[in-house]
């Protein structure tokens, strides 16, 4: 009985340690969709977002077409999965803001963080972020309007990776 | 009565932007990927050639294959000869190839094609692939949405083939250009509070045709009102009126009642 208990603790510790190695916890994502003004269109997006098991609930502002996706505990989805869901409904993402905590001492301008097969690049960071939950805007193509993306490519020319399109590579800035 | 109950059983739809959920024309936007829309269209048209009127029943199923491609199959029933009977069917596909979306606005373009099969007796010069003629159609549609108003226009080439039991008459032109212009506006609500709110859209659509061989044309106007219930079901009421025609048509003026219901995320 006692050895079982120790085994359990050891297993739990192992899980905890490997889990801690490199993690990001996205608690919610605020998405503003573009190209629509009707509630039926919003509903199409709503139904797409609701179809994921990781999603706990969705808050909707129909007047601004803003969807706040709340994830279940220790569950989240990659930004591109949410973007694809909006596009499947027939629309596009105009803005996506992640509320997340990244396991790294500080996040400064040009910090790169690899979490599983995803790379987060932090750009345009004016004040370094300590280990805290912060709101980050996704700046990649498809996460901002086409117009805005063109502008961003120009203004972020000093970050050479920004204009390259790699769907597992995200560029984030703090809000 | 039997058909009426079928219609009510199948009730109601959904599609993309409500303002562009036109009643007799199609916007450049598609239905959501993975959704299945079931629509039952009914029309009662005044018969131009003899007394009385013609009743048409058009059940349709629309499927969003992916975000850019949707397909639709339709069945055409009418009481043209001895009671209500199946006159034909059609297949329609639309590919959205261009989108520029911004906050509460978009401009989209799509290419579409239609193939219809029909076994009705051909009694008019107008080519009607929605229940009168066998044939095919290919065209382009562009739609602009600005806040609560959608404007859409399409042009297509139409070619009539022989109907199964009746050859297309030699003395009639068998190819035509179809053109449409549609405007839709969200009238209610002014501000959204929930998905349960009924939306009301007002629309005005123009549909025209010119037979390429002889230049004969018609132009119809179709005002309509649309109710969207629970952000999932749709009721369209429309009235079609001929504005101009230089060709012989079996029917032109009449009323439409279309009911549609959309099942979201049916396929992945």
Contacts between the chains, C-beta under 8 A, distances in Angstrom:
chain1	res1	chain2	res2	distance
A	32	B	103	7.7
A	34	B	101	4.3
A	34	B	102	5.7
A	34	B	103	5.5
A	34	B	104	7.4
A	34	B	105	7.8
A	34	B	106	7.3
A	35	B	17	7.8
A	35	B	99	7.3
A	35	B	101	3.3
A	35	B	102	7.3
A	35	B	104	7.8
A	35	B	105	7.0
A	35	B	106	3.7
A	35	B	145	7.0
A	36	B	16	7.8
A	36	B	17	5.5
A	36	B	104	7.1
A	36	B	106	7.6
A	36	B	145	7.6
A	37	B	17	6.6
A	37	B	19	7.1
A	37	B	104	4.9
A	37	B	145	7.0
A	37	B	147	5.8
A	37	B	148	5.7
A	37	B	186	6.5
A	38	B	17	5.3
A	38	B	18	3.5
A	38	B	19	6.4
A	38	B	186	6.1
A	38	B	199	6.2
A	38	B	228	7.4
A	39	B	18	7.4
A	39	B	192	5.5
A	39	B	195	5.7
A	39	B	197	6.4
A	39	B	199	5.8
A	39	B	228	7.4
A	39	B	231	4.7
A	40	B	14	5.3
A	40	B	15	7.4
A	40	B	17	7.9
A	40	B	18	5.2
A	40	B	21	7.7
A	40	B	199	6.9
A	40	B	228	5.3
A	40	B	231	4.6
A	40	B	232	7.1
A	40	B	234	7.8
A	41	B	16	6.0
A	41	B	17	5.3
A	41	B	18	7.0
A	42	B	192	8.0
A	42	B	195	7.2
A	42	B	231	7.1
A	43	B	14	7.5
A	43	B	195	5.4
A	43	B	231	3.7
A	43	B	232	6.5
A	43	B	264	7.6
A	44	B	14	7.3
A	44	B	16	7.6
A	44	B	32	4.2
A	44	B	35	7.1
A	44	B	264	6.5
A	46	B	195	7.1
A	47	B	32	7.8
A	47	B	264	3.9
A	47	B	265	5.6
A	48	B	32	7.1
A	48	B	264	7.6
A	48	B	265	6.7
A	51	B	265	5.2
A	60	B	195	7.6
A	62	B	192	3.3
A	62	B	193	7.5
A	62	B	194	7.4
A	62	B	195	7.4
A	63	B	191	5.8
A	63	B	192	5.2
A	65	B	104	7.3
A	87	B	67	5.2
A	88	B	32	6.4
A	88	B	33	4.0
A	88	B	34	6.6
A	88	B	66	7.5
A	88	B	67	5.2
A	89	B	32	4.5
A	89	B	33	7.3
A	89	B	67	7.9
A	90	B	16	5.1
A	90	B	29	5.8
A	90	B	30	5.9
A	90	B	31	7.5
A	90	B	32	5.3
A	90	B	33	7.5
A	90	B	64	7.9
A	90	B	67	6.2
A	91	B	101	6.6
A	92	B	99	7.2
A	92	B	101	4.3
A	94	B	101	7.6
A	94	B	102	7.4
A	94	B	103	5.8
A	145	B	101	7.0
A	145	B	102	5.4
A	145	B	103	7.2
A	146	B	100	6.1
A	146	B	101	7.5
A	146	B	102	7.8
A	147	B	102	6.5
